[in-house]
Amino acid sequence: MKLWNKGFEPDKAIEKFTVGQDRELDLRLAKYDVQGSMAHIRMLESIGLLSKEELELLLPALQQILEEIERGEFSIEEGVEDVHSQVEFILTDRLGDVGKKIHSGRSRNDQVLVDLKLFFRDELKHISESIQNLFNRLIELSEKHKDKLMPGYTHLQVAMPSSFGLWFGAYAEALTDDMNMVVAAYNIANQNPLGSAAGYGSSFPLNREMTTDLLHFANPHYNVVAAQMSRGKTERAVAAAIGTVASTLGHLAMDVCMWMCNNFAFVSFPDELTTGSSIMPHKKNPDVFEIMRGKCNRLQSIQNEIALLTANLPLGYNRDLQLMKDILFPASTELIECLDMATYMLGEIRVKDNILEDSKYDYIFTVEDVNRLVLEGMPFRDAYKKIGMEVQTGTYKPHRGVNHTHLGSIGNLANDRIKAKMDSIMSYLKT
């Protein structure tokens, strides 16, 4: 049972190979397909390709299908290629021949494009909401622990005093940069391809501005060929956004795994949020963050998968593009799950006090002692050499009278500005 039926059905093996997982994946597109069809038929009625009476039959029937989708009562039957076919078959079964009229002026090419753009637009909003939740948690922790000192590292060697306030706040600001990538992907998705048909327009006098307004797109793809070329471009942009968020989150997960290690022991979690060993009774393993790190590393690969899948395709629609759903649909879900888990776990994080009082961190104060001597009038190079020689000869003793409260004030000032950045980005997305 195919929309393109011309008197033959394809071989069963061919159908199984070409349809792949489309029936399962297309369920995530179902509500968007109905929304796109509702906008399309309103436009068809406005240009005289549907009567008012036909529109009044079709709209409630599509609304009923939409409600069935939202209740989880919609399925794509065996033998039906995709969600577009299923919706049209249901309409025709319930309303008769008028159900066949909804496809006038469009192709499955622009139909799947509009479904995907609506889907990605919503997924990017869901991702941004999960990012904002993690951002808020990090800012909260940054302000709570602004005065708790920790070692700063370069080359994994002890470097200079830092603070947990700066550490948490750093990841919060990194997420604002990632949000700019999410916004960029959103802007690429937020363009209406409906009316481009198979990629070369339609001889019907379609009102593309009307469907753009009805579906709340920022603007249409003005060039109908460019609309079809956006299949792949949109996915690349979404994959890039997912990858950059995953990069930040994976880096955070690595830090937590390291800071939980007994050699550092900077942070810990309640027992029930860790796992144990079948042979070593003392173990409290950071499995959540290790799995998160692994998933985020894998998520960074999907941009390359999309690029390789689309790199040498000729102009126009090619069936290879169907495979991008297999890559991106699970990826967006996995990223949201990782973001939400990070927010949950960090809500229970325990931060160690007085870390720098341990003598093994004495050298962390060398820069402060160089600066102290400079403030007392000694030339910088002489001060550097003096402290350096003390380190070399083993006679260095840190001057622990240095006040590091400036780290807290630096963090507070940064957080105020970081929050303003995030507020601006979220405000843009909400409009």
N, C-alpha and C positions, 0 to 999 in steps of 0.2 A: 504494500500500500504506500505509494509514493506520490508526492505532489506533482512530480514531473512524469507521471505514468504516461507512456506512449504505446501501451499495448504489450509491454514485456516487463518482467521482474528480473533483477540481476540474480546471478548465481548466488547461492547461500554463502559459499565461502568468500565470495567477493564482498557481499554485504557485511559479513562479520568483520572482515579485515578493514573495510573503509569506514564503517560506523564506529568501531572501537568502543571507547567509553562514553561516547557522546550522550547516550540516553541518561546515564547517571549524572554526568557533569552538567547537562542542559537543565536539570532540575533546578540548579542554582540560577539559571537565567529565566526561569518560567515567568516570574512576576514582571520582569523587565520586558519580556516579549509581549505580554498582555498590555502593559503600559504604552509601549511603542505602537501597538495595534490600535489602541484607543485614540491616541493622538492622530494616527494616520487616517482613521476613518472619519474623524471630525474634519480633517482637512479635505478628504475626498468629498464629503457632503458640501463643504463650502465652495468647491469648484464644480459641483453638479454631477460628479461621478457616483454619488449615492443620493437617494432621496431622503428627505427628512424622516419619513416613515421607516425606511430601512435603517437609518442611523439609530432611531429610537428602539428598534429591535436588537441591533447589534451591541449597543453600549451596555444595556443591562445584562446581556448574556456574557459579555467579556468581564463585567464586574463580578458576575457569579463565579466565573472561572478563577478570577483573581482571589476571591474569598476562599475558594476551594484550595488554591495553592497555599494561602496563608494558614489554612487549617491542616495542611499536610495531606490533603485528600486527592491531590493531583499526581498522576503518573504518566509516563510515556510508554505506550503499549509496545509489546514485542512486534516487530515488523514495521513500526513507525520510525522514520529516520531520526527525527529531532523534535525539539520543542515547538518549532514553528509549525511543523506538520501536524503535531498533536492538537495544538490550539485550533487550527483551521478545521481539522476533522471533527472536533467536538462541536464547534459552531455549526458546521454543515449538518451534523447529525441532529442537533437540537433545533435549528432554524430552517433547514432546507437550503436551497440554492443561494440565498442571500449570504450565507456564510462563506461562499466561494468568492464573493466580491471584495473581500478585505485586502486581497493581494494586488489589486489594480495599482499600477504606478510604482511598484517596488519589486525587488528581487530578494531572494534569501541572502544575497550578499550584503545589501544595506540593512536588511532586517537583523542579521546576526551582528553587524557592526553596531547598530544602535543598542542592541541588547548588551553587548560587551561594554560599550562606553558607559551605559547606565550602571552596569554591574561594577566596573572598575571605579567609577565615581563614588559609589556607596562604599566599596571596600576600602578605598583610600580615606574616606571619612572615618570608617571604623578603626583603621590603623592609626589615624591622627588622634582619635579619642583615647586609644590605648597608650599612645606615646604621651599624651598630655597627663594621663593618670600616673605613669611612671615618672614623668617630669615633676609633677607635684610632690610625689613621694621623695624624690631626690632633693628637691628644694627644702622640704620639711626636715629631712635628715641633715642637710647642710647647715641649716640654721640651728638645729638642736645640738650639733656636735662641732660648732664653729671654733670652739676654744680647745678642743682635744687635739693635741699634737701627734703627728705620726712622721716617720721618716719619708723624705722624698728620695727618689732613686733616679740615677741615670746609669745606663749599662748594667742595671740590676745591682749597682753598688750604692751604698749609702751616700747621699749627696748633701741635701740641706733640709732643715726642718720644714715640714708642711703641716697640714691639718686635715682632719676628716671633713671639715666644712668645705675646704677647697676640693677635696677628692669627690665628694658627692656632687658638689656644684659644677665640677668640670663635666661630668656626664650629663647633667641637666642642660648645660649650654651646648654640648655636642648634639643633643637631641633637637635643639632648635635649628641647627644646621641641617640635620636630617629632615626636619619638617619642611625646609625650603625645597628639598628634592621631592617630597610628597606633594607639595603645592605645584611644582613644575609638572609632575605626572598628572595631577588633577586637571591642570589647565589644558594639557594635551588631550585628555579624555573628554573634557567638557566642551566638545564640538559636535554638532549634529550632522551625521552622515545620511540621515533619512532623506530619500529623494534622489540619491545618487544611483539608485537601482543597481545594475550589475557593474557599475563603475563608469557608465557613459551617459548617464542621465535618462530622462524619459520624455517622450513626445507629448505626454499629458501636461497640462498647465499646472504643475504641482506648486503649492505654496509652501516652500521650505521654511520661510520665516515663521509661518504659523506653527509648524511642528516644533521648531526651535523654541518658541515661546511656551508651547504646551508642555514640553519635556524639560523646561528650565535649563536648556543649554545656554552657554554664554554667547555662542554664535554658531552658524552652520559651517561646515567645510564648504567653502564657496566653490571650489573647483571639484567637479564630481570625480575626476580621476584621482585627485589628491585625497578625496574621501576614502577611496578604496586602498590607496597607498598607506593610509593611516593604520590599516590592519598590519600589525607587526611593529610599527612605530610606537603606537600606544602601549603595546605589551613591553617593548624595550624600556620605555620610560617608567612603567610600573615596576618592572624587574629591577631597574636601577634604584628606584626609591626603596624597594624592599631590601635590596642589597646594602644600601648605605645605612639603613636603620639596623639591619642585622650585624653590620660591622661594629657599630657602637655597642650594641647589646652583647655581642660575643666578647668584645674587649672587657666590658664590665664583668661578665661571667668569669673570664680568666683572672681578673684581679681578685675577685671574691674567692675563687679556688685557691689562689696563692696566699691571700691574707688569712684564710682558714687553716693553712698548713701549720703544724706545730712549730716549725722553724720561724714563723712570723707570729702567728696567734694574735693577729690584730682584731679579728672579728670572729664571732661564733653565732650559732643558731640553736634554738631549742632542739632537743634530741629528736623529737618527732618529725622535724623537717630535714633530718639527715638519714643516712642509711648505714648499715653495719657490715661486718665481715663474717663469713661463715667459720673462720678459724681464729681471727684476732679480736678478742672481746673488747679491746679499747677503742676500736675504730668508730669515727663519726665522719662519714664520707660526704662530700658535697655533690652528690649525684645529680641533683636538680641543676646546678650550675654547669656541671660537665656536659649533661645532655643538652642544655641550652647553648653552650658553646659549640657543640657539634652541630646542632640544628642551624645555628646562625652561620657557621662556616659553610654549610651546605646551601643555605639560602643565598649566599653571595655568588654561588655558581650559576644561578638561574639566568642571570643577565647574559652570560656566555652561551648558555643553551639556546636562548631566544635568538641571539645574534647568529649562531651557527645554523639554526633552523631556517632563518630568513635571509641569510647573506647573499645567496646567488639566485633568488627567485626573480623571474621576469615580471614585467608590469602586469597588473590585473590580479584577479583572485586565483589562487592555487590551493589545492586541497591540503598541502603541507601545513597551511596556517591553522588547520583544525587542531594540530598537535600541541599548539601553545596552551590550550585549555588544560591539558594534562599536566603542564608544568606550573602554570601560574595559579590556578584555582586552589590546589592544596597549599601552595607557598604562602598566599595571603592569610589563610587560616592558621598556618603554623607560626607565622610571625606574630599574629595577634595573641596566640596562646603563649608564646615566649614572653612577650611584653607584659601580659597580664600576670604570668607566673613570677616574673622579676618584681613587679609591683607588690605582689603578695609576700614573697620571700623577704624583701627589704623592709617590709612592715614589722618583721620579727628579728631584724639584725641586732646583734649586741656588739658594741664597740668597746675595746679595751682602753682603760685609763692609764695615764702615766707611763706610756711606752718609752719615752725618751729618757727616763730616769735610769734605765739599764745602761751600765758602763760600756756595753758593746756599741752604743750609739754615740760615744764621746766625740768621735771625729766629725759628726754631723754639725758641730758648732764651730768648725774652723773658719768658715766664711764670716760668721758673726764676730769672731775674735779679730779677724783681719779688719773688718769694718770698724770695730771698736777702736783699734789702734789708729786707723785713719782719722776717725773723729777726734782722737786725742792729739792729732797733728803729725803723725808719722806718714811719709809718702807711701802710696799704695804698694809699690813694688818692694819697698823695704819691709812693710808689714807682712806682705805675702811670703817673703823669704823667711822672715823670723818665725812665723807660725809653721811654715813648711819644714824648716829645720827642726823645730820641736817635734813635729810628727815623725821625721826621719830618725831622730835620736831617741824616741820613746819618752820624751819629757813633757809632751803636750798634756796639759790639763785644761779642760774647757772652763771658760768663765761663765758660770751658770746664772749670773745675775741679769743676763739679757732678757728683756721682756718681749715675748712673741705675740702679744695681743693684737699686733698689727695684722696678723694673718686672719684673725676673725673679722676685723673691720674691712680688710680687702675683700673677704668672702661676702660680707653683707652688701657692700656696694655693688659687687659683681652680680649677686643674686637679684637685686632690685632691677638691674638693667636686663638681666636674662629673662626675668618674668615679663618685663615689658615687651621683649622680643617675641616670646611665646604668645602673649595676649594678642599682639598684632597679627601674627600668623593665623591663630585660631579665629580671630574676628573676620579675617579675609575669607577663610574657608566657609564660615557660617553664612556669608553673604552670597 
